[in-house]
Amino acid sequence: MRKNSVKNTRINEAVREELSTIIRREIKDPRIAVMTSVTSAIVAPDLKTCKVHISVLGDAKAKADTMAGLNSAMGFIRRMLAKNLNLRNTPELTFMLDESIEYGVNMAKRIDEVMAQDSGAENAAGTEDPAEEE
């Protein structure tokens, strides 16, 4: 099976959805933050390994605690994944922290700040009466 085949894409999406449900509903670990989401799951073509990208809304401690909680519950998560998905092999999971959403939010804030500064500078420089230009 090729890496970008339709079958592999379907498997990636099914694993992502199932992991999201398992993390949200099945795991009772208090270390896992409430605002934890699975942004992507990339299953190898041989179905042996899976890289799971996790996004956590919170500070650095919440992110570290969530990753520790997920790594300690990895066996349970894998067992639930095998139970709920009918795959030839249940992949070995590797959780990775995904900070792309937080990075995007920070960049949007910075762009808004620069735009506000630019509009403030234009207003200060453009104190002329627009009626005089006509």
N, C-alpha and C positions, 0 to 999 in steps of 0.2 A: 504494500500500500504506500503510495507516495505521500509526502508530507502535507501537501496542499490539496489532496483529493477531496471530493465531496463527502466521502465516507469519513475521513479524518476530521473534517470540519463539523460534521454532525456529531461525532463522538465527543469532540472538544466542547461543543455547546451543551450536550446532554450531561457531561461530567460537571461542567461549570454550574448548571442549574441544580443538579442533585447535590453538589457540595454546598451550594448556597443554602439550600433547604436544610441540609443536615446541620450546618453551623448555626443557622438561625433557630431551628426548632428542637433539635435532638441533644445538643451539647449543653450541659448544665454548669460548666466551669465558670466561676465568677471572674476569672482573669480575662476572659474574652469579652471585649467591649461590645456594647449594644450596637454601635454603628460600625459593624464589620461587614464588608462585602467582598465577594469574589469577583474580581474584575476580568480574569481570564483563566482558562485551564488549557494547557498545551500538552496533549498526550502524544507520546512518541509513536511513530508508525507501527512498531511491534507491540504496542500496548503494555510495555513493561514499566515505563516511568511516566510521571506527569508533573509538570511544573505548574503550581497554582499561585497566581498573583492575588494577594490580599490587600485591600485598602482599608485602613482604620482611621476613623475620624477621632482625633484626640491628640494629647501631648505625647512626648517621647516615651513616658512611662506606660501609658495605655497601649502604645504600639508594641513595646517590649513584652508587656504582660500578655497581650493577645497572641503574639507569636509563640511565647512559651506555652501558653494554654493549648494552642493548636498543635504544637509539636508533641506535647504530652498526650493528646487525645488522638494522635495519628492512627493508631491501631484501630480504635473504635470507629473513626471516620472511614477508614478503608473497609472495615467489615460492613458498615452500613451501605457504603457505595457498592460493594459486591452483592449485597442483598437486594438493592433497589435497581441496579442496572445489570442487564444480561450481557456481559462482555466475556470473551474467551479468557482473558487475563485481567485481573484487577490491578491497575497500575500502582507502583510505589509512589507515594505522594511526597513532593518537596514544596514546602510553603515559602514564598518569597514576598517580602513587603513591597507593595506598589505605591509609590508616592507621587504618581503622575497627576492625580486629581488635585492633591494639595498644591502641587507646583503650579498647576493651571489657575487655581483660585488666587494664589499669591501673585502670579503674573497679571491677572486681570485687575487686581487691586492696584498694582504698580502702574498699569496703563491708565486707570482711572485717575490716580494721583497726578500723573504727568499731564493728562488732558485738563484737569482742573487747574493746574499751575499755568498751562498755556493759555487757557481762556481767561484766567486772572491777569496775565501779562498783557493780553490783547485788550482787555477792558481798561487797564491802566494807561496803555499807550493810545488807545482810540477814544480819548475824551472829547474829541471834536464833535460838533453838532452835525449829524448827517444831513440836515436840511441845508446847510451852507454849501455842500458839494453840488447841489442841483442847480 
